[in-house]
Amino acid sequence: MAAPDPPTQPAPGKDLAAPPTQRIVVGAGAAAREIAAIVREGAGPPLVWLPGFRSHMRSVKAEALDAWAAACSRALVRFDYGGHGESGGAFETSGISVWLEDALAAIRRFTTEAPVLVGSSMGGWLALLAARALRQTDRAPAGLVLIAPAVDFTERLMWARFPDDIRAAILERGVYHRPSAYGDGPYPITRALIEDGRRHLLFGAPIAPGCPVHILQGVQDPDVPCSHALELVEHLPGDDVALTLVRDGDHRLARPEDLERLFRAIETLPVRGREPHEAAGRLLPRTAKRPDGSGLSRSRPGDPGEL
């Protein structure tokens, strides 16, 4: 029998006040930077929120996840990458290597057991990279929940889509200031960001995070297309994978109904190292859910699950 569902609304008497901000120094010499984090104590496995590109630990989804974690007495770590939010460092001189180092430092410093990594957009890519880096350690993730995961986005969703004039600007001037559709002004896409991203590309070979994965993807996402999430599923051949497609969902997936899906994905994730009755449910491996809730199999011959 499944354990009772934890509440998705604050229970009476729950303290929802955000814990104080903590800071750690990551990197050495001129590359040293202060990383800001908010750590909520609670039951495990602890959640670690990995924000998206140009996002931060106080975004709508991050704050909603914190309120849910408080209501459920669940441990949660939020942090800002270098050059983002309340952390030090310069955005223009950072890149995937720096932000992965920040994520690994936050996981090692602020968790005491195998965490569940919750990554949004670029945070989904970084969650997969962190899982690979932590694979043989006591912080190897117990599970991953990925929201519109922008795997290899610097190459596949930026460089490959840029017209020749933008590519020339990046190569010749070292930077292109890209307009933003989210009201935060143009942001710099540097040659260093593109070249550094190529050191961390995952597509083209099997991805083995070593834990269950649940992907949430909006069908109407203009930034990370649905086909990108399907391609990621095809690169995850050996682990439990669930894909939920949200027919009217956009990139942010931050509406109340989207947040409920996120909380449910966390609740039902069959986390590594725990018996099925310790989670709120058990998902069939490699099963995608249609927006209407029906199953859409992504299984290959020999894979367990629906045909």
N, C-alpha and C positions, 0 to 999 in steps of 0.2 A: 504494500500500500504506500502511495506517495505521501511524503510529509505534507502537513498543512501549508498552504500558500502563505508566505509572509505578506503583510499588508502593503498596498501600494500607496496608501494615504497615511499621513502621520497619525500614530496612535496617541491617545491621551497621555500626557505626561512626558512624551518624547522630547528631548532637547535637540532642536534643529539648528541651533546656532553653529555657525561655521567655526571649526577650531582655528587657533592662531596660525598665521603663516610661518613656516620654517624655511630656513635657507641652508643650502650646502654649496660648497665650492667644487666645481667640476673642471677638469683640465689643469694644465700647469703653465707657468710662465705667462707669456702674452696671451695665451689661449684660455687662461683661467677665467671663469665666470661664475657668478652666483645664480643658483637655480632656486626659484621659489616653489614651495610645495605646501599643500594643505592636507593634513593627515587626520582622518577620522578613525578613532579606535572602534573595534567591534569584532564580531565573529568572522571566521574565515570560511572559505579561502578569501583573502583580501582582494578587492577590486583595485585595479590601477587604470586610471583614465588617461589615454594618450590622445591629445587634441589633434586637430587637423592643421594644415598649412595656414599660417597667419591667424590661427585661432588661439584660444587660451583656456585656462582652467576655470574661468568664471563664465563660460558661455552658457546658453540656455540649457543645452543637454547636460553639461557638466553640473550645473546647479541642480537640475532636476534629479540627476543620479545621486547627488549628495543628499538631497531631501529623502529620496527613497532609501538610501543606505542608512540614514539616521532612523527612519521609521522601522527598518528591519533589523537594526542593531548590527549592521554589516560593516566591516572595515573597508575603507576607501582611501586611496591615495590619488590626489590630483597634483599636477605640477605644470609649469611652463617651460618650454624649451628655451635655450639661449636665443636672445633676440626677440622673444615673444612675451607678451603680457608683463608680468612683474619680475621676470628674470633679467639678469644682466646679459652682456654680450650684444653684438651688432647683428641684426638680421642679414644684412648684405654680405657679411663675411662668414656666415654660417651655412650649413648644408646638411644633407642626410647623415654624414658621418658624425657631425657635432650633435645633431638631435638624437641620433641613436645612442651616443655616449651619454647624453643627458637622461634618456629613458632608462638605460641600464643602471646608471648611478642612483636614480630615484627608486627603482625596484630593489636594488641591493641594500640601500640605506633604510628604506621605510617599510619594507615587508619582512616578516619573519618566517614565512612559509611560502609554498608554491602559490602564486597569485593567478587570478583570472584577469587577463588583459582585455580592456575594452577600448578599441581603437576606432576613431572616426576619420574617414578620408585618408589623408597622409598618415594619421595615427594607425590605420589598419596595416599599411605597409611596414611601419616601424614596429608594430606588434609582432608581425611575422619575422622580421629581422631579429628582434629581441628574443623571440622563442628559439630561433636557431642559435643565437649566441649563448643562451642559458641552458641549452639542451642537456648537458651532462652535469648540471649543478643542482643544488637544493632549491633554487628559485626557478627551475624549469616550469613554465606555466602549466596550471591545471586545466586551463581552457582559454579560448579566445572568442570574443564577441566583436565582430567587425561591422561597422556601419559605412556603407558605400566605400569599401576599401580601395584606395587609389594606389594600388601596387604599381611600381615602376612609373609613377606619374610624370616624373621629370622627362622621361624618354618617350613614353607611349602617349601621354595625354598633353604634353607640352611640345617637345621638340618635333615629334612626328607630325603634329598638326600645324606647326608654325609655317607660314609662307616664307618664301625665299628672302624677302626684305627684312623680316624680323630675325631670321637666322643670321643674316649678314650683320645686322645691328649688334647681336649678341657676340658674334665672332670678332667683329672689328672694334666695337666700343666696350665690349665686356659686360654690357647690361642692356636690358630692354624693360621699360616701365609699362607693365601690363595693366590695362584698366580692370577695375573690379566691379562685378555685378552685385556686390554685397554692401556697397556704401562705405567702404573703408579706404577709398582712394586708390590710385595706381600703386602697384608694388613691384619692386625690382626683381627681375628674373636674370640672374647673372650667369656668365659663362662658367664660373666656378660651380654654381649649383648644378648645372646640367652635367658637367664633367664628373663632379663628385657623385651624382646620382648613378652614373654608369658603373661605379664600383660596387653597387648594391642591388643590381637588377636580379629579379627572381624568375620572371617568365622565361621559358625556354628549357627548363629542367624541373623535375618533380620538386614540390615544396613539402617538407616534412616537419611540421611544427611539433609533432609528438604529443598532441592533445586534441580533444574535440574542438571543433570550430563551428560557430553559427554566424552566418552572414545575413545582414539586413540590407536590402537594396531597393531604392525607389526606381520604378520603371520610367518615370518622367525626369530622371536626373540628367541635367544638361552637362554636368561636369565630369562625372564618372558614369559612362553609359552602362546599361544593363548587361551588354555583351562582355564588358570588362569583368563583371562579377562572375558570369558564366565561365569565362576563360580561367578565372582563379579557381573555381571549383574543379575544372579539368586538370589543374596543376596540383590538386590535393588528393592523390590517389590512395593514400594509405591510412587516413584517419577518419574519424566520425565527422561528417560535414553536413550541415543543414543550411539551406538557402531559403530565405523568406523574401519573396518579391512583393512589393507594395505598389499596386497598380497605379494609384494617383500620387505616389510619393515622389518628392523632389530630392535634391542632394542633401539638404540639412536633416530631413526626417526628425523635425523638432516639434511637430504638432502633438497635442495630448495623446491622440491615438498611436502616434509613432513612438512616443515615450513608453506607453503601455507595452508595445511590442518589444521594446528594448528591455524593460524590466522582466517580461515573460521569458525572453531569450536567456537572460542571466539566471532566472529561477530554474529553468528546465535544462540548462546545460549539463550534460553528464560528465562532470569534472573528473579529470584524471586522478586516480589514487583514492577515490571515494566510492563506496558501494552505492548502487542505484537508489536504495531507499534513503540515502543521505541527501540526494538532490530532490528537487520538486517534481521531477519527471525524467523520462528517458526518451531521447530522440532516435529515430531510425537513422543509421549511418547513410550519408550521401543522399539525403532526401531533400528536394526543394519543395517549398510550399508555394502554391499559387496565391495570388491576392485574395481569392475566395476561400482559401483554407484547404483546398484539395491538394493531393500530393502530385508532384511532378518529378519523376525519378530521374536522377542523373547517374544511375548506377552503370557500371561496366560489367560484362560477363565475369562471374566469380565474386563480385561484390555482394555482400549481404544487403538486404533491404528490398524495396518494392521494385517490380519489373515494369 
